[in-house]
Amino acid sequence: MSGSPERYLFGGCRMRVCIEGEEADDQLSLIEGYLPSGADTGVHVRVGEDQVLYLVAGEVELTVGGERVPVRGGESFFIPRNLPHRVRNFGVGEARALLVVSAEQYSSVMLVPPYQEGEAVFTGKPPIYKRPVHKKQQDSYMFFGVPMVLHLAGIETGNEFSLIESYMGVDGDSGLHMHANEDECIYVLDGELQLTVGDSVFVLRTGCSYFIPRHCAHRLRSCKAARVMHWYTPGTLDPFVRMAGIRIKGPNDVGPAYPSPEQIGPILLLSEEYDFQMLVPPGA
């Protein structure tokens, strides 16, 4: 959790660095961006860094590999390393985005400056197993009593990231758990959480973020109803959520609050396969 986030302007966009690479064991950085009407990042490329863009609100035009794609609030986009791209807001309102970047260094090369046109020439290429992914439709699951929306799966990002959104009601509880394979970055979109990490307890309010390294026991409890974004790296946790969760129509769908006694046994066996440990069940 960054005490005093760095703020800067980029192509007319107000950027706030929520988590720097050095605060996250050089695994990722989390950046919040506000794009006013007319904002333009220019055509740029991140060398050696994959990124996930989640549009919280508004609408932008994302140019990736020469293709222009409209991205709306609630949608996400995976942009692999070494791929030129550009974000512009042609709408009348401000757009808000969350951006997670892999690797330890912010390495960006500007190919065409903001508000200018021109040919973007870059000789590097994305890895053959990584392609840009635009997610408009998402699957939802009830996972240990918490509705979760799977925005991006590891298989879609070359296992670089998974992006999951959780909806925690009043007195919601994730249980005390630990994952051995994935680092986790969380951002509170709305509401208030009590986060327990080891022996420490924090209160995270709207706009707060936190990096939780793998092998670290942690627990999320909602003081108020909360929407929380979770990025996992590598992106290897979402298959467990799919198999252990109960499919629901959406985050507001009413489903079983917790697995039944008949279901919990196979789920615990499955959790061992994914190195996910539920140390203290929700509500206990």
Secondary structure as UniProt FT lines:
FT   STRAND          6..10
FT   TURN            11..12
FT   STRAND          13..19
FT   HELIX           21..24
FT   TURN            25..26
FT   STRAND          28..35
FT   TURN            37..38
FT   STRAND          43..46
FT   TURN            47..48
FT   STRAND          51..57
FT   STRAND          59..64
FT   TURN            65..66
FT   STRAND          67..72
FT   TURN            73..74
FT   STRAND          76..79
FT   TURN            81..82
FT   STRAND          85..88
FT   STRAND          95..102
FT   STRAND          108..112
FT   TURN            114..115
FT   TURN            128..129
FT   STRAND          133..135
FT   STRAND          139..143
FT   TURN            144..145
FT   STRAND          146..152
FT   HELIX           154..156
FT   TURN            157..159
FT   STRAND          162..168
FT   TURN            170..171
FT   STRAND          176..179
FT   STRAND          183..190
FT   STRAND          192..197
FT   TURN            198..199
FT   STRAND          200..205
FT   TURN            206..207
FT   STRAND          209..212
FT   TURN            214..215
FT   STRAND          218..222
FT   STRAND          226..233
FT   HELIX           238..244
FT   STRAND          246..248
FT   TURN            251..252
FT   HELIX           261..273
FT   TURN            274..275
FT   STRAND          276..280
FT   TURN            282..283
//
